[in-house]
Amino acid sequence: MGQRLYENGKPSVSGVDATIVDDISADEPWALVERFAELERVSGTDDERSAAAYVTDRLDQFGVDHEVFRPELYLSTPHSASVDTGDGWTAASAKTVSFSADGTAEGELVYVENDDEMESIEAMLSVSLAGLTEDLSGKVVMSESIIPISAIGELADRGAEAFVGIHPHDREPHEGIVTPVWGGAPPYDERERIPDLLVANVSASDGHELRERAAEGTEVTVAAETTTEWQTAPLVLATIEGEAAPENDEFVLAHGHYDSWHVGVTDNATGDAALLELARVLDEHSEALRRDVWVAWWPGHSTGRYAGSTWFTDEFAVDLAENCVAHVNIDSPGVADATEYDERVKWMAAVHDVAAETIADVSGKATAEFRPARAGDYSFNNLGIPGMSLQSSIPESIREQRGYHPVGGSGGHADAWHLTTDTIKKADPEVLERDTEVYTLATARLSRAARPADPIRTIDRLASIAAEYDAASTFDLGPVLDELDALRDAATALLADAEGYPQTADRLVKALTRLNFVTEGQFEQDPAESRPPLPRLAPVERLPELDGDDARFLELQLHRARNGVVAELRRLRRTL
């Protein structure tokens, strides 16, 4: 390994932090990785059940309290796919995706160029349909995209027969899921959001062949086989009681998915291993914890759009809303060569200090704060629970040298994420041990902190966003900024007079987190589509592009949104 794991040679921690970090070893985590590397842990399968049994067996050996739930989840398992042209050519790499329609479709192959440069995972999740005719009946649309979630519904509405995505990987397309429905199963009155379009993906090399044939004009036949049904899958929850403040009902949730595409070593056997070691070590140090720690292994992440964590959110909604102060999502640690924390780390403003300081104290590495995307088992946004994911990454220079394209996980390893090649060769026990130290210490600090989340920093973040929006057009967001200033003063006074972390501060953080990340209700789930900061006010950035009636209509929308935000901020201030 060319890069150092620790800038200072070892973690710079002392006291209880040092005893926790010193007790972490790679032995137990790597044993889990070796076992999981033999299991294709697709949700609802025997291999997934074997993985859950392995976790519970080890928890039994450690003496860690745990429970196994068996929820019924709405899952879509992709099987086979094919793309054939009229002249007899067949795509060797074709795969379908979860929640593709099941069947066969024929039509004229129409290529639409992706407007983006494909330099980010966000660009790869989008496709502009502006160059296509409104009526796409009889057409099979093709473009460079991993999964254009928002475009799939529009394609179906416009009558397209199928969609073929060209992936950047030259050998095989990445596995994926196409539904925008968070948790897989929609509420009854939103059931029309389940996609009804046949989807197949191909590799870059097959995509090149298809583009040439599309330019000449060709008919294609696209077939996909999927099984979409309710399936039972085990969900493991370990609980560690904090003994330093036994009267405290608050808890921290550490979690990650244990289902996988193929054997999924870096996504997410290594994360499951880190969770197991975290549970072992923190249980041994429970006397130092002020809050309980819940540790969860989710099924249904890959084929159910985070179905396991969504079920858990629904099942324990009130307890989570009232008592969970923060969550730590552990996904894709321990990737070989993932020495840095400068690109893939994500956290919410309220938990900035714990996230940034833990990375610095353990690794000595520079880091940067990135906003969590609407992805990756952040099923707690609507409840307002602040979260973090401290994923290490392969340095950009190494990725460029290897010719990697952007991917959504696996530390940036483009030949691992959601591929058949995500094997044990892509992981490293030394990186896994270092990453486990970071995740375990961050969770312990959230449990031990007098104030695990910071409402003032959260208010400041919202004020910064609102100020940017205010400068983006002539629409006046001054009333929002004034209310944020007043709320900051009130929150500062509250914290100055309070001991510890009062419930009012926790409720304030959660309300402001909802304001910044979601548009739907507290006990609902926003769809699995991008949400800009302060999403109700974000359309203000479009105002300079509009004129006439469209501009007036948007101004009306923004006026009402501003009223709602001001009223919410004023209500919060009055509760302090």
C-alpha positions in Angstrom: 0.0 0.0 0.0 1.6 3.2 -1.2 -0.4 5.6 1.0 -0.3 5.7 4.8 -3.3 4.7 6.9 -2.4 6.9 9.8 -0.7 10.2 9.2 0.8 10.2 12.6 1.7 6.6 12.7 -1.2 5.7 15.1 -4.4 7.2 16.5 -4.1 10.3 18.7 -6.6 9.4 21.4 -6.4 9.1 25.2 -8.5 8.0 28.2 -11.7 6.0 27.4 -11.3 6.7 23.7 -7.9 5.0 23.7 -9.1 1.9 25.6 -11.9 1.5 23.0 -9.6 2.0 20.0 -7.0 -0.3 21.5 -9.5 -3.1 21.9 -10.3 -3.1 18.2 -8.7 -5.9 16.2 -9.0 -7.1 12.6 -9.3 -10.8 13.7 -13.0 -11.0 14.3 -14.0 -8.7 11.4 -11.8 -10.5 8.9 -13.2 -13.9 9.9 -16.6 -12.6 9.0 -15.4 -11.2 5.7 -13.9 -14.6 4.8 -17.2 -16.3 5.6 -19.3 -13.8 3.8 -17.0 -14.0 0.8 -18.5 -17.5 0.2 -22.1 -16.3 0.4 -24.2 -14.6 -2.3 -26.4 -12.8 0.1 -29.3 -11.8 -2.1 -32.3 -11.0 0.2 -34.7 -13.9 0.7 -32.1 -16.6 -0.1 -30.5 -19.3 2.0 -27.2 -17.5 1.7 -28.6 -14.4 3.3 -30.1 -16.5 6.1 -26.7 -18.2 6.6 -25.1 -14.7 7.0 -27.7 -13.7 9.6 -27.0 -16.9 11.5 -23.3 -16.2 11.4 -23.9 -12.8 13.0 -26.2 -14.1 15.7 -23.8 -16.9 16.5 -21.0 -14.5 17.1 -23.2 -12.2 19.1 -24.1 -15.2 21.3 -20.4 -15.9 21.8 -19.7 -12.3 22.8 -22.7 -12.3 25.2 -24.3 -9.3 23.3 -28.1 -9.0 23.7 -29.8 -9.3 20.3 -33.1 -10.1 18.6 -33.9 -11.4 15.1 -36.9 -9.9 13.4 -38.4 -11.5 10.2 -40.2 -8.8 8.3 -42.0 -9.4 5.1 -40.4 -7.1 2.5 -41.4 -6.2 -1.0 -38.4 -7.3 -3.0 -37.6 -7.5 -6.7 -34.9 -10.1 -7.7 -33.5 -9.6 -11.2 -32.6 -12.8 -13.1 -31.7 -12.7 -16.8 -31.8 -10.2 -19.6 -31.1 -10.0 -23.3 -30.8 -7.4 -26.0 -30.9 -8.6 -29.6 -30.8 -6.7 -32.8 -32.6 -7.5 -36.0 -29.4 -8.5 -37.8 -28.7 -11.3 -35.3 -26.3 -9.5 -32.9 -26.7 -10.1 -29.2 -25.3 -8.1 -26.3 -23.1 -10.5 -24.3 -23.3 -8.4 -21.1 -27.0 -7.7 -20.7 -28.4 -7.6 -17.2 -31.7 -6.4 -15.9 -32.4 -4.6 -12.6 -34.7 -4.8 -9.6 -38.2 -3.6 -10.3 -37.8 -3.8 -14.0 -40.9 -5.0 -15.7 -40.8 -8.7 -16.5 -41.2 -9.8 -20.1 -40.2 -9.0 -23.7 -40.4 -5.8 -25.7 -39.6 -4.9 -29.3 -39.1 -1.5 -31.0 -36.9 0.8 -32.9 -33.6 1.5 -31.0 -33.3 5.3 -30.3 -30.2 6.7 -28.8 -30.3 9.9 -26.7 -27.0 11.4 -25.7 -26.6 12.1 -22.0 -26.1 15.9 -21.5 -23.7 15.3 -18.6 -20.0 14.4 -18.9 -20.5 11.3 -16.7 -17.9 12.6 -14.2 -20.0 11.9 -11.1 -22.3 9.2 -9.9 -25.1 11.9 -9.9 -24.6 12.5 -13.6 -24.8 8.7 -14.2 -28.2 8.6 -12.5 -29.8 11.0 -14.8 -30.8 11.2 -18.5 -32.3 14.2 -20.4 -35.1 13.2 -22.7 -35.4 16.6 -24.3 -34.2 15.5 -27.7 -36.9 12.8 -28.1 -40.3 13.0 -29.6 -43.2 13.2 -27.1 -44.7 9.9 -28.2 -42.2 7.1 -27.7 -44.5 4.3 -28.7 -42.6 1.6 -30.6 -39.3 3.0 -29.4 -36.6 1.4 -27.2 -34.7 4.3 -25.7 -30.9 3.9 -25.0 -28.5 6.3 -23.2 -25.4 6.3 -21.1 -26.7 6.0 -17.5 -26.4 3.6 -14.6 -30.0 4.0 -13.5 -31.9 7.1 -14.5 -34.5 6.8 -11.8 -36.4 10.0 -12.5 -36.4 9.3 -16.3 -37.9 5.8 -16.0 -41.3 7.0 -15.0 -41.4 9.6 -17.8 -40.3 7.1 -20.4 -43.1 4.8 -19.3 -45.6 7.7 -19.4 -44.5 8.6 -22.9 -45.1 5.1 -24.2 -41.5 3.8 -24.5 -41.3 0.0 -24.9 -38.0 -0.4 -22.9 -34.9 1.4 -21.8 -31.3 0.2 -22.3 -28.7 1.8 -20.2 -25.0 1.9 -21.3 -22.8 1.5 -18.3 -19.2 2.8 -18.2 -17.7 -0.5 -17.1 -16.2 -2.2 -20.2 -16.9 -5.8 -19.0 -20.3 -5.9 -17.3 -22.9 -3.4 -16.1 -23.3 -2.7 -12.4 -26.3 -4.2 -10.7 -29.0 -1.8 -9.6 -32.6 -1.0 -8.8 -34.9 1.3 -10.7 -37.8 2.1 -8.4 -38.1 5.5 -6.8 -40.2 4.1 -4.0 -38.1 4.2 -0.8 -38.5 0.8 0.9 -39.8 -1.0 -2.2 -43.4 -1.1 -1.1 -45.4 2.1 -1.6 -48.5 3.3 0.4 -51.7 2.2 -1.3 -52.5 5.6 -2.7 -49.0 5.9 -4.3 -48.8 2.4 -5.8 -48.7 3.9 -9.3 -45.1 4.9 -8.5 -43.9 1.3 -8.9 -42.1 1.3 -12.3 -43.8 -0.4 -15.3 -41.0 -0.4 -17.8 -38.7 -3.1 -19.1 -35.0 -2.2 -18.3 -31.8 -3.8 -19.4 -28.2 -2.6 -19.0 -25.1 -3.4 -21.1 -21.4 -2.8 -20.8 -19.6 0.1 -22.5 -18.3 -2.2 -25.2 -21.7 -3.6 -26.0 -23.1 -0.1 -25.8 -20.7 1.1 -28.5 -22.0 -1.7 -30.8 -25.6 -0.7 -30.1 -24.9 3.0 -30.7 -23.5 2.2 -34.2 -26.6 0.1 -35.0 -28.9 2.7 -33.7 -27.3 5.3 -36.0 -28.0 3.0 -39.0 -31.6 2.3 -37.8 -32.3 -1.0 -36.2 -35.0 -2.9 -34.4 -34.2 -4.5 -31.1 -35.8 -7.1 -28.9 -35.2 -6.6 -25.1 -36.2 -9.3 -22.6 -35.9 -9.3 -18.8 -36.8 -11.7 -16.1 -37.5 -10.5 -12.6 -39.4 -11.8 -9.6 -41.2 -9.1 -7.6 -42.9 -10.4 -4.5 -43.2 -10.2 -0.7 -40.4 -12.2 0.9 -39.4 -12.8 4.5 -35.8 -11.9 5.5 -34.0 -11.8 8.8 -33.1 -8.5 10.4 -30.6 -8.6 13.3 -30.7 -6.0 16.1 -28.1 -6.0 18.9 -28.7 -3.7 21.9 -26.0 -2.5 24.3 -27.2 -0.7 27.4 -25.3 2.4 28.4 -24.5 2.0 32.1 -23.0 5.5 32.8 -26.5 7.0 32.8 -29.0 4.2 33.2 -32.0 6.6 33.5 -31.3 7.9 30.0 -33.7 6.5 27.3 -31.7 8.0 24.4 -29.8 5.7 22.0 -27.4 5.8 19.0 -28.1 3.6 16.0 -25.2 2.0 14.1 -26.3 0.1 11.1 -25.5 -1.3 7.7 -26.9 -3.8 5.1 -25.8 -7.4 5.0 -27.5 -8.4 1.8 -25.4 -8.1 -1.3 -25.1 -8.3 -5.0 -23.1 -11.5 -5.7 -20.7 -12.0 -2.7 -20.4 -8.3 -2.2 -17.3 -8.2 -0.1 -16.7 -4.4 -0.1 -20.5 -3.8 -0.4 -21.1 -4.7 2.3 -19.4 -7.7 4.0 -16.7 -5.3 5.3 -19.4 -3.1 6.8 -21.1 -6.0 8.5 -17.7 -7.0 9.9 -17.1 -3.5 11.3 -20.6 -3.6 12.9 -19.8 -6.9 14.6 -16.6 -5.6 16.0 -18.3 -2.4 17.1 -20.9 -4.4 19.0 -18.3 -6.6 20.6 -16.0 -3.7 21.8 -18.8 -1.3 22.9 -20.5 -4.1 24.9 -17.2 -4.5 26.7 -17.1 -0.8 27.5 -20.8 -0.3 28.3 -19.9 1.2 31.7 -18.6 4.2 29.8 -21.6 4.7 27.6 -24.2 7.4 28.6 -26.7 6.2 25.9 -27.7 2.8 24.7 -26.2 1.7 21.3 -28.4 -0.2 18.9 -26.6 -2.2 16.1 -28.6 -3.3 13.1 -27.9 -5.5 10.1 -30.4 -4.8 7.3 -31.8 -7.1 4.6 -33.5 -5.8 1.5 -31.1 -2.9 0.8 -30.2 -4.0 -2.8 -33.4 -5.5 -4.1 -35.9 -3.6 -2.0 -34.6 0.0 -2.1 -33.5 -0.1 1.6 -36.6 -2.2 2.6 -35.1 -3.5 5.8 -34.2 -0.2 7.3 -37.5 1.3 6.1 -39.4 -1.5 7.8 -37.5 -0.8 11.0 -38.2 2.9 10.7 -41.9 2.2 10.4 -42.0 -0.4 13.1 -40.1 1.7 15.7 -41.0 5.1 14.4 -42.1 6.7 17.7 -39.2 5.3 19.7 -36.8 6.5 17.0 -38.4 9.9 16.8 -38.3 10.4 20.6 -35.1 8.8 21.6 -32.6 8.2 18.8 -30.2 11.1 18.9 -28.1 10.1 15.8 -27.4 7.3 13.4 -24.1 5.9 11.9 -24.4 4.2 8.5 -21.5 1.8 7.9 -21.2 0.9 4.3 -18.1 -0.1 2.3 -15.3 0.3 4.8 -12.0 -1.7 4.5 -11.5 -1.4 0.7 -8.0 -2.1 -0.4 -6.1 1.2 -1.0 -8.9 3.3 0.5 -6.6 5.3 2.7 -8.3 8.7 2.5 -11.4 10.4 4.0 -11.6 13.3 1.6 -14.4 12.4 -0.9 -16.9 9.9 0.2 -17.6 10.9 3.8 -21.0 12.3 4.4 -22.7 13.8 7.5 -25.3 16.2 8.6 -24.4 19.5 10.2 -25.7 18.5 13.7 -23.0 15.8 14.0 -20.2 17.6 12.3 -17.9 17.8 15.3 -18.0 14.1 16.2 -17.5 13.0 12.5 -14.7 15.4 11.7 -12.8 15.1 15.0 -13.0 11.3 15.1 -11.5 11.0 11.6 -8.8 13.4 12.6 -8.1 11.8 15.9 -7.9 8.2 14.6 -6.3 8.7 11.2 -4.8 12.1 11.2 -6.2 12.5 7.8 -7.7 15.7 6.3 -11.4 15.4 5.6 -14.3 17.4 4.2 -18.0 17.5 4.9 -20.4 16.4 2.1 -24.1 16.4 2.3 -25.7 12.9 2.5 -27.5 11.9 -0.7 -31.0 10.5 -0.7 -29.6 6.9 -0.7 -27.8 4.3 1.4 -30.2 3.4 4.2 -30.7 7.0 5.2 -34.2 5.9 6.0 -34.4 8.2 9.0 -34.4 11.6 7.2 -38.1 12.1 7.6 -37.8 11.5 11.3 -35.1 14.1 11.3 -32.4 11.9 12.9 -29.0 13.4 12.0 -26.6 10.8 10.5 -23.2 10.2 9.3 -21.4 7.8 6.9 -17.6 8.0 7.3 -16.6 6.0 4.2 -12.9 6.0 3.3 -11.9 6.2 -0.4 -9.2 5.3 -2.8 -7.2 8.4 -3.6 -8.2 10.2 -6.8 -4.7 9.9 -8.3 -4.9 6.1 -8.0 -8.4 5.9 -9.4 -7.3 8.0 -12.4 -4.3 5.9 -12.9 -6.4 2.7 -13.0 -9.0 4.4 -15.3 -11.9 4.0 -12.8 -15.2 5.7 -13.5 -17.4 7.1 -10.6 -19.4 4.6 -8.6 -21.7 4.9 -5.6 -19.8 2.8 -3.1 -16.9 0.4 -2.5 -14.6 3.3 -1.7 -14.6 4.3 -5.4 -13.4 0.9 -6.6 -15.1 0.8 -10.0 -14.2 -2.9 -10.5 -15.9 -3.9 -7.3 -19.1 -1.9 -6.7 -22.2 -4.0 -7.6 -20.2 -6.4 -9.8 -19.3 -10.1 -9.9 -15.7 -9.0 -9.1 -16.5 -7.6 -5.6 -14.4 -10.4 -4.0 -12.2 -10.7 -1.0 -9.3 -9.5 -3.2 -10.8 -6.0 -3.2 -10.6 -5.7 0.6 -7.8 -5.2 3.1 -7.8 -6.2 6.8 -5.5 -3.3 7.8 -7.8 -0.7 6.2 -10.8 -2.5 7.7 -9.3 -2.3 11.2 -8.5 1.4 10.8 -12.0 2.1 9.4 -13.6 0.1 12.2 -11.7 2.2 14.7 -13.2 5.3 13.2 -16.8 4.0 13.1 -16.6 2.5 16.6 -15.1 5.6 18.2 -17.6 7.9 16.5 -20.5 5.8 17.8 -19.0 5.7 21.3 -18.5 9.5 21.3 -22.2 10.0 20.2 -23.2 7.8 23.1 -20.9 9.4 25.6 -21.2 13.1 24.6 -23.0 15.5 26.8 -24.5 17.0 23.6 -24.3 14.5 20.7 -25.9 16.9 18.2 -25.5 20.6 17.7 -28.6 22.7 17.0 -26.6 25.9 16.5 -24.5 24.5 13.7 -27.6 23.2 12.1 -29.2 26.6 12.2 -26.1 28.1 10.8 -26.1 25.6 7.9 -29.7 26.5 7.1 -28.9 30.2 7.3 -26.0 29.7 4.8 -28.2 27.9 2.4 -31.0 30.5 2.7 -28.5 33.3 2.1 -27.3 31.6 -1.1 -30.9 31.2 -2.3 -31.7 34.8 -1.4 -28.8 35.9 -3.6 -29.9 33.7 -6.5 -32.9 35.9 -7.6 -34.9 38.9 -6.7 -37.3 36.9 -4.5 -36.9 38.0 -0.9 -35.9 35.4 1.6 -35.2 38.0 4.2 -38.0 36.8 6.5 -36.5 33.3 6.6 -33.1 34.7 7.4 -34.6 36.9 10.2 -36.4 34.0 11.7 -33.2 31.9 11.6 -31.3 34.6 13.4 -34.0 34.8 16.1 -34.1 31.1 16.4 -30.3 31.0 16.8 -30.5 33.5 19.7 -33.2 31.5 21.4 -31.3 28.2 21.0 -28.1 29.8 22.3 -29.9 31.0 25.4 -31.5 27.6 25.9 -28.2 25.7 25.8 -26.5 28.3 28.0 -29.0 27.6 30.8 -29.4 23.8 30.3 -27.4 20.8 31.5 -26.7 18.0 29.1 -28.9 17.6 26.0 -32.4 18.8 26.7 -35.3 17.2 24.8 -36.1 20.6 23.3 -32.6 20.7 21.7 -33.1 17.2 20.2 -36.6 18.1 18.8 -35.1 21.3 17.4 -32.3 19.4 15.6 -34.8 16.9 14.2 -37.2 19.5 13.0 -34.4 21.5 11.3 -33.0 18.3 9.7 -36.4 17.6 8.2 -36.6 21.1 6.9 -33.2 20.7 5.2 -33.7 17.2 3.7 -37.3 16.2 3.1 -40.6 17.4 1.8 -42.9 14.6 2.9 -44.3 14.1 6.5 -42.4 13.0 9.6 -43.7 9.4 9.3 -43.5 9.2 5.5 -40.6 8.4 3.2 -39.4 10.8 0.5 -38.7 9.1 -2.8 -35.3 7.9 -3.7 -34.6 10.9 -5.8 -32.2 13.9 -5.2 -33.3 16.5 -2.7 -31.6 19.8 -2.7 -30.9 21.7 0.6 -34.0 23.4 2.0 -36.0 21.7 -0.8 -39.1 23.8 -0.4 -37.2 26.9 -1.2 -34.7 25.5 -3.7 -36.9 26.3 -6.8 -35.9 30.0 -6.2 -32.8 29.2 -8.3 -34.9 28.6 -11.4 -36.6 32.0 -11.1 -34.1 34.0 -13.2 -34.6 31.5 -16.1 -38.3 32.2 -16.3 -40.5 35.0 -17.4 -44.2 35.8 -18.0 -46.8 33.5 -16.4 -44.2 30.9 -15.5 -42.3 33.3 -13.4 -45.4 34.5 -11.7 -46.5 31.0 -10.9 -43.2 30.1 -9.4 -43.2 33.3 -7.3 -46.6 32.2 -5.9 -45.2 28.8 -5.1 -42.2 30.3 -3.4 -44.3 32.8 -1.5 -46.3 30.0 0.0 -43.2 27.9 0.7 -41.6 30.9 2.5 -44.7 31.4 4.6 -44.5 27.7 5.6 -40.8 27.8 6.5 -41.2 31.1 8.5 -44.1 29.7 10.4 -42.2 26.5 11.2 -39.2 28.4 12.4 -41.3 30.7 14.5 -43.1 27.7 16.0 -39.8 26.1 16.9 -38.6 29.3 18.6 -41.7 29.5 20.7 -41.1 25.9 22.0 -37.7 26.8 23.4 
